[in-house]
Amino acid sequence: MKSKIVSAEEAIALVQDGDTICCNGFVQSGIPDTLLEALEERFLETASPRDLTLFAAAGQADGKSQGTNRLGHEGLLRRVVAGNWGRMPRVVKLAMENKIYAYNLPQGIVCQLYRTLAGGKPGFFSKVGLHTFVDPRLEGGRINEITTKDIVKHVEIDGEEWLFYKVDSVDVAFIRGTTADPAGNITMEKEALTLDNLAQAMAVKNSNGIVIAQVERIAELGALRPRDVKVPGILVDCVVVADKPENHKMNYGIQYDPALAGEIRVPLDSLPPMNMDARKIIARRAAFELPPNGIVNLGVGVPEGVATVANEEKITQYITLTSEAGTVGGVLSSGSSFGAGFNVDAVLDQNQQFDFYDGGGLDMAALGMAECDEKGNVNVSRFGSRLVGCGGFINISQNARSMVFCGTFTAGGLKVGIENGELTILQEGRSRKFVRQVKQVSFSGEYSITRNQPVYFVTERCVFRRGQKGLVLTEVAPGIDIERDILAHMDFTPIIKEPTLMDARIFLDEPMKLESDLLNLDLPERISYDQERNILFINLEGWYVRVKEDIAALRALLEEKCLAIGKRVGVFINYDSFRINENIVDYYADMERYMLKHHYTTITRYSTSAFMRMKLDQAFSKRNIATHVFERKDEAQAFLAATGTG
């Protein structure tokens, strides 16, 4: 058998003019820099190969000169289809100057297209991207003026709208592993992530292309354990050993960390807490949305802080954090290691993780926001000539059951003070984030309403939710004046309906005791029985119903109490400051209908919130349950007395 081990120059010599290449990597991790460097050097020396097409799912560069930035030379590239552009400014420059054809597609779509191609299919149907800039009815993911061809089609099947992403053949794959044998079998024991190595190799091999693998070391033939092999040798044409350590770092900031490779586990108590500043306030408020036993994705930047807050509050065992790069469980890493994690439970291939996300597997996601408008549209992808790209943002934000956008209210120089549990704006940011119309739609607020998706916008000074008619101001930080500190720094006026104060615990530099909220530990204390009047009092004041499991916990307690009483009871419920996610209101109403059928005689309710009275009325009327919710406690009590129940 002929050995597949060759030099980088010999491998790169196989790349021809006009080829389409795909490259492994995620942000700063797992990038085959020896191969990319050799391709750049060949082009600079010989002006060949020319007119290449690059497919790249995630940002795969350092933002300066490494990774896919090495391909940013006029003539080397003809077309680029990428999920993230922000990390390769040299390539962005070519796109902005109309020197290449350029597309921005969702990260998950790009990596799933590898698998589509591997299976010999002509394209990929998905709802991901509908009503965003990827939709051909808006921009079709096209980046510049010379790019006019649509690679995304809007189609309707059985009355439902879909996007069809077309896939071309791929001629060359640059993948990366740790160890190879002479037959080309590849293992990844020192890599933090497995990414799309297998899907890329299979796609290119089935297109009669060439698969080139960069590794750190060579093992004897037959020495690799079959279960450790991530890419079998039948899919690999050439193996190149990295020529220098800096071209085979775990990521651009770390040569190798055994904890990120899963070789060791680290004590989580050693992770430092966040400083008490605007970012921590946002992360703390977002942490109140964490669903018990939920599966969560956190984006880069401000949302990363939610993981640190969860660790400080000792609630990480009650949630499962994931990254789009494939990690499941543990504590997500940040900085150059973003996408990896410590003490993770599993590492999936990136395309499989997006299958899980696209199918609705995420209970909640917390992502950043650069711009937001009055319709609840969010832009994170493009700002005039500054091209960032959507990355996995569209896959995640469209499909999470609950969506929380996190970011400071203004950007550029914002300074805040926190004293005696109150927030003060010491210096306003130079740029407004809440604008009349976003420059590009990365998330559609109106589309989220059609899918009954709860959407929140959390800042250091206030919280909005996406209502039926636009952005609604729901919470304000203590110490903040609505006119002076909020409305004066927005390009539009949001809907203002009974905003409440943000939880006081957020602004005190001490543990918030979130475990009690997350696990509903105080629920038993909220239920009491007046034997003389045969009334069950249920105090739901301030209670937040995040997920169906919260409703199940309440029902179990109420049913246990009613069975112990041994007869039907009248019920008196306090809904003051009660909150419930939009997508589970019907489940709550079904629970009340069940209890009324089996255990209650009557239900008397009150809430000082007009909005909550309206929402409950709507839900109960669908099920022919008594719909009236009193505005004041004394009105509800008077009704009880008049009916003889009290």
N, C-alpha and C positions, 0 to 999 in steps of 0.2 A: 504494500500500500504506500502510495506517495504521500509524504507529509504535507499538510496544508499550511504549515508555518512559513511565512514569507516576511520580507521586510516591508516597511510602510510604503516605500517607493514602488516596490513591485506590485503591491496591492492597488495603490492609487493609479498606477499605469493602466489598469483595466477600466477606469472611468472614461467614457467617451463623450464627445460633444453632443449636447442635446439630451443627455440622460436625465432622468428624474431620480433624485436621491431622497432617502429618509434617514433621519438621525435620531439615535436614542438620547435620553436625558430629560431631566426635570429641574427647571430653575438653575441651580448650580451643582446639581448632583448627577453622577453617572454619565458624564459627557465624554465621548471618545476623542479627546483632544489630539492625540498623536495622529489619528487619521485626518482630522480637520486641518491640522497644521501642515501635514504632508500635501493635502489637496491645495491649500493656499500657496505653498511654496512652489508646487508644480506650475500653477497658473501664473505666478509672478515671474517665473523663469522662462516659461514656454508659451504663455498666452493660451494655454490649453489645460483642461477642457473648457469649452465655452458654452454659454446658453443653457446652463443647467436649470432644472426645476427643483426647488427644495420643499419638502413636506416636513413640517415640524409641529408637534402637538402643543408642547409647553415652551416657555422661555428656556432656552438651552445655551446660556452664555453668561458672562460676568458683567455685562453692561459696558464693557470697554473694548478689549481686543481678543478675548478668548472665545471658545465655543463657536457658535454659528456666526458670531461677529467676524470670524476669519474669512467668511465667504462674501463680505461686503465690498466687493471690487466690481467696478463696471466691466461688463463683458462676461464675467464668471457666471452670474445668475441671469436668467431670462424671466423666471416666474417664481413666486414664493406663495405658498399656502400655509399659514401658520396660525396657531391658537393664541400665541402671545408674541408681541413685537417689541415690547419695551426693553428687553434685555439685549437687543442687537441693534444699536443706533446706527451702525454703518449700513445695515440693510434697510433700516427705516429711511435713511437719507436717499438711497436709491429709489425707494418707492415714492417718496415725497417729490422727487425730481422727475417722476415719470420715466425712469430708466429701466424699470422692471414692471411686469404685470404682477399685481399683488392682491391677495385676499386674506381676510381675517375670518376664520370659522371657529366655532366653539371647540375648545380643547378636547372634550370628550368625543365629539364627532370625528375629529381628525384621527384619534387613536382607534376609534371603532371602525373607521374606514380601512385601516390596515387589515383587520380581521375580515371585513367584507370582501376585500380584494383576495385575501387568502382562500376564501370559499368560492371564488370565481363568480361573484355576483356583480351586477352592473352598478349598484349604488346602494344607498342606505336610507330607509324611511325613518323619520323621527319628528316629534313635535318640538324638539329643542330648537330654539331660534325663532319660532313663530312670534310675530309682532315685535321683533327686535330688528336691529340694523342688518341682521343676517337674512331676514325675510326678503325675497326678491321684490316684494311690493314696496319695500323701503329702499335698501341699498344693496341687498344681495351679497353682503360681505365684501363688496368691491372697495378698494382703498383709494384708487387714484383715477384720473381722467382717462388714461389709456386702457384701463381694464374695463372692458365692456361686455365680455362674454359671461353669461350666467352659468355658474356651476351648481346653483341651488334652484330647485323648482318648487313652486307652490302647487299642491295637488289636493283633490278631494276624493275620499274613498268612503263610501257608505255614509255620506253626509258629514264626515269629519275631515277637518283640514290637517294636512301633513306637509312637511318639507321633505323633498327627495334630494339627497346629496349624491352627486355623480362622482365616481372614482375613476381615475386613470391608472394605467399600469405604472409600477415603480421598478426602476432598473437596478438600483444599488441601495443596499442598506448598510449603514454604519451602526453596529451594535457594540455593546461592551459587557464584559464579564470579569471574573477574577482569575479563573484557572481554565486552561484548555489542554486537551491532549492532542497528539498529532492528527487524529481523525477529525478534529474540529468540535468535539463535544465541549460545551461551555457550562461552567458552574459560576455562582455569584455569591459565594459565602462572605466576601468582604464588602459587598455592595449594600447600601442602605435601602435601595429600592430595586424591584425587578422591572418595573415600567412596561415598555412594549417590545422588549427584545424578541420574544417568541413570535408575536403577531407580525412584527416587521420582517423577521427572517422568513416566515412562512409566506407572507404576501409577495415578497420579492422572488423567492424561489419558485413559487407557482406562476410568476410572470416571466420565468426564464431569465431572471436577473442574477446579480452577483451579491452575495452576503459576505461582508468583511467584519470580522470581530476583533476588537482590541481587548487584550487581557494583560494581567500583571505578571503571570508566570505560566510555565508549561509543566504538565505532569506526564508521567510515563503512560503509554497506551494501556488501557484496562485498569488504571489506578483510581479513576473517578467512580464514586458510588452512583449507580443509576438514578436514585431518587434525588441526588444533588444536581443532576444535569438539568439545567433550565432550557437550553437550546441544544437539540441533538445535532451531531455532526452531519447528518444527511442534509441539513439546511444551511450549512456553512461552507463557503468556498475558500476563504483565506483567513488565517489567524495571524495577527500582528501583536508582538509583545511591545508594550509601551516603552519608548526609548529613554524616558527620564521620569522620575517620580512625580514631578509637578504636572505631568500630562496624564497622570492616573490617580489624582486625589479622589477621596470619597466625595468631597465637594470642594469648591474653590477656597473655602475657609479652613478646611480640615483635611490633613493627609489621611488619617484613619482614626475612627472612634469605635472601639469594640461594642460600646453600648448601642450605637446607632445601627450596627450590623447584627444586633441581637445576640452577641457572644456573651455579654454579661448584662445583669440588671442593676440599676442604680437606685439608691434610697431617694425617694421623692421628697423627703423632708429637706434635702439639701438644696432644693431649687429655691432661689431667692424670691421674696415677695416683691410686688410692684410698688413703686413710689406713689404716694397719694397725690395724684394730679388729674388733669382732665381725662387722660386715657384710662386711668383706673376707674374714674367715676362711670365712664361709658361701659367699661367691661363689667363693672359691678351691676349696673342696671340691666345689661344684657343677660347676665347670669341668672336673673330672676325668671327669665324665659326658658331656662333649661328644663326639659321634660324629664321626669323620673324614669329611669331605665330606658332613656331615649338614645338614639344614634344621632350624632351631631357632627357637622362640618364647620370648621373655623377657617376664615380666610386670612390672608397675610395682612400685617399691619395692626391696626387697633383691635380687630376681632381676636387676634392671637392672645390678647390679655385675658379673655374669658377663661382660657385653660389655666392660667396662673391664678386667677381668682378662685376657680373651682378647686384647685389644689390647696390654696390658703384656707378655704372653707371646709376642707376635708370631705368633699362630695364627689370626688372623681370616681369612686367605686360605684356610684349610682348612675353614671352616664358613660357612654362609649364615644370617645372622640375619634374622628377619622380624618384622613386627608385624601384629596382627589388623586394623589400620587400612588395610593394603595394601602397606606397603613390603617390598621384597625386596632383601637384600644391604646392604652398607655397615655403618655403625655406628649403632645405634639412639640416638635422642635421648632426653632425659629432662626432668623438670620440666614446664613449661607446653607444651613441644614434644613430649611423649611421644606415640608413634605415628608420628612422622616420623623421618627419618634423614639422616645425612650420607653422601655418596658412594654412594647407593643404585643398584642395578642397574635397578630397575623399581618402578613404583607401580601396583598393581592397584586396581580398585574393591573396596570393603570386602566386598560380598556375594560376589564372586568369590574373595577370599582365604579366606573361610569355607567355600566349596565345597572348596577345596584342603585346608583343615584337616580338615573333616568326613570327607573321603574317605581320610584317613590319610596326608596328605602330610608331616606333621611327624615327623622322626626323634626329636626330643626337645623337651620344653618345661620351663621352669623358672618356676614361679609361686609366689606368696606363700601363707602359711597363717596364719590368725588363730586357729583352733581345730582340734585333731586329737584323735580319740578312739581307744579301744583296737581298734576295728575298722578303723582307717585311714580313717575318714570325715573330710572336711575341710570347715570352714565358713569362708567369706569374705564371706558375703552379708548375714547379719542377726544382730544381738545384742540381743535384747529389743526395745526401742523404737528402737534405732539401726539404721536401714535403709541398707545400702550398695548392695545389688544384686549380681548375679553377673557382669554385663558379659559378656565373651567367655570367662570362666573355664571354664564347663561345656563349651562347644565344644572348647576347647583341651585341657583335662585329660582328657576322655573319649577323645579320638581320637589323641593323640600316642603314638607307638610306645613311648616311654620317658618317664616322668613324674618330675620332681624338684620337691618342695615345699621352699621355702627360707624360713627365718625364725629369729629368735632363740628360744631355749628358753623364756624368760619375757619378758613385755612390761612396759614402764613403769618406767624408772629402772635398767635393767640396766647394770652396769659391769663390764668385764673387764680383766685385765692379761695381757700376753704378755711373757714373759721367759725367755731361755735355751731357747727352743723349747717352752715349756710354757704352758698356759692356767690362769689363776686367776680365780675369780669374786670380784670385789671387792664388788659389791653386787647382790643378787638383784632381779629385776624384781617389780613388785607383783602382776602378773596371771599366772596359769598358762595356758599354751596347750594342754597335754596334759591333756584333761578326760575324764571317764568317758563322756559322751555330748555330742556337739556340739549346739548349739541349732538348727542348720539344716544339712541335708545338701546342700552344694554339689558334693561329690565323694564317690562311693560306693566305699569300699575293697573291699567284697565284690564289687561288679560288676566292678571292675578285675581281680580274680582269674579271673572267668569268661572274660575276654578275654585272659588271659595277658599282662597289661601290667606290666612292671617299674615299681614305684613306690618312690621313696626320699623320706625326710624328713630334710633336712640342717639342722642347727643348729650354733651355734658350739662346742658341747661334745660332741656325739654325732651319730650317724647311725642312723636306723631304716630298715627296709624293710618293705613290706607282705607278710607271709608268708601261708600258707594259712589260718592260724588267728588272725591279727591282727598287731599291730605287733611287730617283732623288733628288738632292739638289736644292731647289727652292728659299730659303731665307736665308740670313745671317745677324746676328745682327751687328749694327754699332760698330766698334772697334774690330771686330773679324777678324782674318786672317785665310783664308780657310786652307792653308797648316799647319800652326802652331797649330791652335786651334781646327780644325775639323779632317782633314785627318790623322794627326799624332796620333789621339786617336781612330781610327777605325781599325778593322781587315780586312776591304775591302775598295775598292774605289768606292763610289757611282757614278752614272751618273751625270755629271755636265752640265746643260744646262741653261745658262743665269740666274744664281741666282740673285735675287734682294735683296735690303736691307729690313729687317723687318720694319714694320711701326714705325716711330720715336716716335709716341705717347706712345708706349709700355714702353719706357725707361725714361719717364719723370714722376716725382712723382706728377701728377695732373690728373684730370678727362680726359678721352680720348674722351668723347662725342660720345660714340658708338651709341646712339639713332639715330643720323643722318644717320649713315651707315646702321643700322638695318632696318630703315623705308624708306630708299632711299629718304630722304628729299631733297637731292640736285639734284634729277633727272631733275626737270624742268629747272634748271640752265644749264644743259648739252645739251639742245636743242635750237638751234637758226636758224633763217630763213633769207636768203639773197634774198629779193624780186626781185632785179634787175637781178640776175642770176638764180632765181628760184631754189635755192639749200638749202636743209635742212641739217644743220651741226649738227652731233651727236657726242658729245665728251664723249666717254666711258673710257677715260684714268683712270686707277686705280679702275675702278668699279668692284665689286665682285658680281657675280650672284650665289647665294647659292641655291635657290629653284625656282620652277616654278612660284611662286607668284611674284618674282622679274621680270621675263620675262613678266608676265601679266601686271604689273605696267608700264613697259616701253612701251609695245604695246598700252595700253590705252592712255598714254601721246602722243605718236606719232600719233595715229589715230585721237585724238582730234585736234592736231596741223594741220594735213593734211586736215581734214574736214573744219577747219577754213580758210585755204588757198584757198580751193575750186577748186583745180586742182592738177594733178599729179606733183610730184617734183623729181628733182635729189637729191640723198642723198650722203653725204660725211661723213664717219665714222672713228673716231680715236680709234683704239684698243690698244694703248700703255698701257702696264701694266694691261691690261684687264684680269680678271680671271673668269672662269666658271667651275662649278662642272661637272665632267665627265658624270654623269647620266642625265643631262638635256641639253646637247649640242644639241640633236635632237629637243627638244622643242624650243630652240632658233632659230635653222635653219628653223623650221616650221613657226615661227613668221616672219622671214625675207621673206620667200616665200609668206606668206599672204600679207604682206605690199607691196611687189613687184607686186603682182597680182592686188591689189586694189588701191594703192596710189603712188607708186614710178614709175619713168621712168627708172632710172639706180641706181646702188649702186657702189660707189667707196670706197675702204677700204684700210687702211694701219696699220701696226704694226711692230715695230722694233724687236719683238720676233719671231724667226724662229719657235719655238714650237707652238705659238698661230696661226701663219700663216698656219702651217700644219694642226692643229686641225680644224680650220675654213674651210680650203680647203676641208678636208674630209667630213665635215658635209654638206657643200653647194653642193658638187658634187653629193651627194646622191639624191638631190632634183632638179637637173638640174638648179641650180642657178649659175650665174656668179661666178666662184670660186676664181679668182685671188685676193690676198691681197698684196698690195705693201709693200715694206720693209721700205720706207722712205716717209715722208710727201710730200717732193718736187716732188717725182716720181708720187705720186697720184694726186697732183695738176697739174703736166704737162699733165697727162692723161686726166684730166678734160678739160684743155684748148684745147688739140688736138681734143677731140671729139666735141668741141663747146659748151659743157655744161657750162663751166665756162666763 
